[in-house]
């Protein structure tokens, strides 16, 4: 990767970009993933590149939902693997949730590379190389799933935007947790819980919360989930964006 001085005002953003570029070069991420990252960065600017109060609440609810699940699964695409493989594996371990590689621009070579990366970072169970089921309603490569992974899950964490599959999984009766910087996307509106945050912040937050909440009684976890409204959380995220924009305007 390009050497970036730590005192650069855009250090963390530039490091994230370099990680994704490296992911493309290594056959982990796709060129299309670079475009998706750029779109997400635009929304992150509106957030002030920080984890907001609504995102923190959604992250906590998401962890509670996964702890309550019988078969939680973490779905990983190229961008998520390139940007947060280590934290994905750590969360997988804490929550006892297997990981499945699921790609729109799928090749068996990419699936194998991502699975190898995840295993090198500590993931114990990684599905996706031998799909045996098709998600109903999808006519592209993301339809391919495994019965022991996404297809058989009751709760699925999708670290990055995935609109049509999110809708399809919800129609199957699954609860879907999405990490999406765009609160207006189909993913954000269709998901059970939407975390409007950057995946490089959300995943470490969720790992810390999972370690803290793992011993909580089920009734406390259920109370956190039952009091959550995704529509209300999305509205709050939009308000936080607008407040940040107005603050910036006053400082111009």
N, C-alpha and C positions, 0 to 999 in steps of 0.2 A: 504494500500500500504506500501511497505518497506520504512522506513525513509532514505532519501538520503540527506546528508549534502549539503547545497547550494553552498559551496566552492569546491565541487567535480568538477574536470575539465570536466567531462562528464555529468554534472547535468541535462541539458535539454534533452539530449538523453535518459538518464536513466529514467527520469520522463515519457517521452513519452512511453517507453517500459512498464513501470509499469501501465500506464493508459490502454494500450492494454491488458496486462495480466489480469487486473481487469475486462476489458470488456469481456474477455473470461469467467472468473469465474462468471460474472453476467448474462451471456447468451446474451450479446449484440454482441460481435465479435465471430468469429469462430476460431478454431485452424489453419485453412488454412490462416486466416488473419495474424497470427503471421509470417508465412513464407513470405507473401507479404510485411509486414513491414520490415523484414530483408533485402529483395531485395531492397526496396526503400532506406533504410539507406545506402546501399553501394553506390548508386548514389549520395546521399546527401553528403557523404564524398568527392566525386569527385567535387561537387559544392563548397566545403568548408563550408558546413552547413550554407549557407547564401542565402538571396534573391538576385539574380543577377539582372543586368540591364535589361536583356531580360525578366526575370520573372516579374519584376515590370511593364514593358511595357505591357506584356500579361495580367496581372491582371487588369490593367487600361482599356484595350480594352474589357476584359470580362465583367467588370462592365458596360461599355458603352453599350455593346451588350444587356445585361439584362435590362438596363433602357429603351432601345429602343423597347424591345420585347412587344408583346401584351399579351403573356401568358408564362412568364418565370417560370421554375420549377427547384427546387434543388433536385437531386436524392441523397439518402443517403444509404450507406451500413453499415455493422457493424463497420468496422474500422473508418469510418468518424464519426459515432455516438460516439464511444469510445474516439476518440481523439479531436473532435471539435464540440460537440453538441451545446454548448452555442453560439459559433460564427456562426454556421449554422443557428440557430434560429434568431440571431441578423441580419444576412444578409437577411434572409427571411422576416423579419419585414421591414427593410429599403427599400428593393426592391419590397415589396408586392408580393413575389414569394412563393407559397405553396411548401411544402416539400413532397416527396414521398419516402417511404421505398421500396427499390428494392434489392433483395438478390439472389445470385447464390446458396448458401447453405441455401435455404429458409425453415423455419418451421413457422407455424402460431404463435407459442410461441415467437420465435425470433422477428418476425415482431411486435408483441404486446409489447414486452419489449423495442424495439427501439423506437416505437411510444410513449410509456409512458415516456421514458427518454427525448425525444425531447420536449414533451409537458411540462414536469417539468422544462425544461430550457427556456421555453418561446415561443415555436413554436405554432402558433395559428391554422394553418391548416396542418394536416399531413394525407396524403393518403397512401394507400398500403395494408391495411387490407382487402379490398374488391375489388380486381382487376376485371375489367369487359371487358378488352381488352387484346389481345395478340400482341406483337410487331412482325411484319412479319420477317421471316427468322431465328428466334431463336427457338430451340427445348428444351430449359432448363427453369429453374424457372425464370430467368431474363426476359423472354418473358412476364410475367404477369405484367400488367400495368393498370392504371385507366384513363378513358376518361377525367376526370377533372384534372389529373396530367400529368405524363410523356407522355401518348399517345396523349393528346390534346395540348401539349406544342409546341411553336415555337422555344424556346431556352431552352436547358437543361444543367444545370451545374452538372457535374459528379466529385465530389471531389477526387475520387481515380480511379485507373486503371480499365478499363472495356472494353477490346478491341472489342469483337464481338458485344456487344450491341451498342457501339459507332458507329461502322460501320453500323449497322442496322438502328439506328436513323438517321444518315446522309442520308441513302438511302430513308428514309421516307420524306426527305426534311427539316429536323430540323437542326438548328445550335447547335452544341455541344461544350461546354466548358469543357475541361478536366484538372484536376490537376494531373500531373504524373511526378515523378522524373526521369523516364526513357525516354529520348527524342527519343529513337530508337523503342519504343513499337508500336504495331498496334494502340493503343489508341491515342498516341501522333501524329502519322502520319495521322490518319483518322479524328481527331477532327477539328473543325473550328478554335478554339483557344486552344492552349495547354499551360498551365502554368507549367513550369518545376521548381517546388518548393515543399517544404514540406507543407503538408496541415495545419500543426500547425502554419506555418508562413503565408501561402497564405490567409487563411480565415480572420485573423485579418486585414491583409493588405486590403483585399477587402471590409471589413466592413467600414474601415476608408475612403476608396476611394468612396464607395457608398454614405456615408453621405456628402462628399465634392461635389460629382458630381450630386447629385439628382436634383439640381436646374438648371443644365446647359441646354442651348437650344439644341433642337434635332439636329440642324445642326452641332453643335460642337461635339456632341456624334457620329454622323454619320461620320464626318471627321476622328475621331480617329479610327473607325472601318474600314473605307474604305482604310486607309493607311497601314493597317496591313497585313503582309504575314506570315502565320503559318510556311511555309517551311523556310523562312528566320529566323524566331524566333527560330526554332529548330536548325538550323545551328549555330546561335549565341550561343545557350545554349551549344552545343557541344564544340564550341571554348572556352567558359568560363570554361568548365570542363578541357579541355586540358591545358589551361593557368594555372589553379590552380595546375594541376598535375606537370607541368614543374617547377612551382614555388617551389613546395614541393621537387622536385628532386634536384633543386639547393641548397636547404637548408639541404640536407642529408650529 
